[in-house]
């Protein structure tokens, strides 16, 4: 790796939830401050990784750091680009042919 890559912290959902609760905000209040729907907040707090733009909003509004240095033992899929959806079962079966 030529530069330090960052990845979403493993405990991002807990970080978001704790920071929101420390500010005394409801999910709806945080969503309003971020100009996002409450469903976006609920999804992130339940462990679904948010989009990069939403991660930046969480970091800015809550004053937390969600992107951390990538660990050296991190494994990524071969041929996966930064905006790739990843390999599906259909892709795998197609590759077998």
C-alpha positions in Angstrom: 0.0 0.0 0.0 1.4 3.3 -1.0 -0.9 5.4 1.2 -2.6 4.8 4.4 -6.1 3.5 3.5 -9.0 3.9 5.9 -12.0 1.7 6.5 -15.2 1.9 8.5 -14.6 1.0 12.1 -15.9 -2.4 13.1 -17.9 -0.8 16.0 -19.3 2.1 13.9 -22.9 1.3 15.0 -22.0 1.5 18.7 -20.0 4.7 18.1 -22.9 6.4 16.4 -25.5 5.3 19.0 -23.3 6.3 21.9 -22.4 9.7 20.4 -26.1 10.4 19.7 -27.2 9.4 23.1 -24.5 11.5 24.7 -25.9 14.6 22.9 -29.4 13.7 24.2 -30.8 13.5 20.6 -33.4 11.1 19.3 -32.8 9.3 16.0 -35.3 11.8 14.4 -33.4 14.8 15.7 -30.1 13.5 14.4 -31.6 12.7 11.1 -33.0 16.3 10.9 -29.6 17.8 11.7 -27.9 15.6 9.1 -30.7 16.2 6.5 -31.2 12.4 6.4 -34.3 10.2 7.1 -34.7 8.5 10.4 -34.4 5.2 8.5 -30.8 6.1 7.6 -30.0 6.6 11.2 -31.8 3.4 12.3 -30.0 1.4 9.6 -26.6 2.7 10.7 -27.2 2.1 14.3 -28.3 -1.4 13.6 -25.1 -2.2 11.8 -25.7 -1.6 8.1 -22.7 0.4 6.7 -23.8 3.8 5.5 -22.7 5.5 2.3 -19.5 7.5 2.4 -21.3 10.8 2.3 -23.5 9.8 5.3 -20.4 8.6 7.2 -18.9 12.1 6.7 -22.1 13.7 8.0 -22.1 11.4 11.1 -18.5 12.3 11.8 -19.1 16.1 11.4 -22.4 16.3 13.3 -21.5 14.0 16.1 -17.8 14.9 16.3 -16.7 11.3 16.1 -14.2 9.4 13.9 -15.8 6.4 12.0 -13.0 5.9 9.4 -9.9 4.2 10.9 -6.7 3.1 9.4 -7.1 -0.2 7.6 -5.7 -3.2 9.5 -2.9 -5.1 7.7 -4.8 -8.4 8.0 -7.8 -6.9 6.1 -8.8 -9.0 3.2 -10.6 -7.6 0.2 -12.2 -9.3 -2.8 -10.0 -9.6 -5.9 -11.1 -7.1 -8.6 -13.3 -5.2 -6.3 -13.4 -1.4 -7.0 -14.3 1.2 -4.5 -17.9 1.4 -5.7 -18.4 -2.3 -6.6 -21.4 -4.2 -5.3 -19.2 -7.2 -4.6 -19.6 -10.7 -6.1 -23.0 -12.3 -6.1 -23.9 -16.0 -6.4 -24.9 -15.2 -10.0 -21.5 -13.7 -10.7 -19.8 -16.9 -9.2 -22.0 -19.2 -11.3 -21.3 -17.1 -14.4 -17.5 -17.4 -13.8 -17.8 -21.2 -13.5 -19.1 -21.4 -17.1 
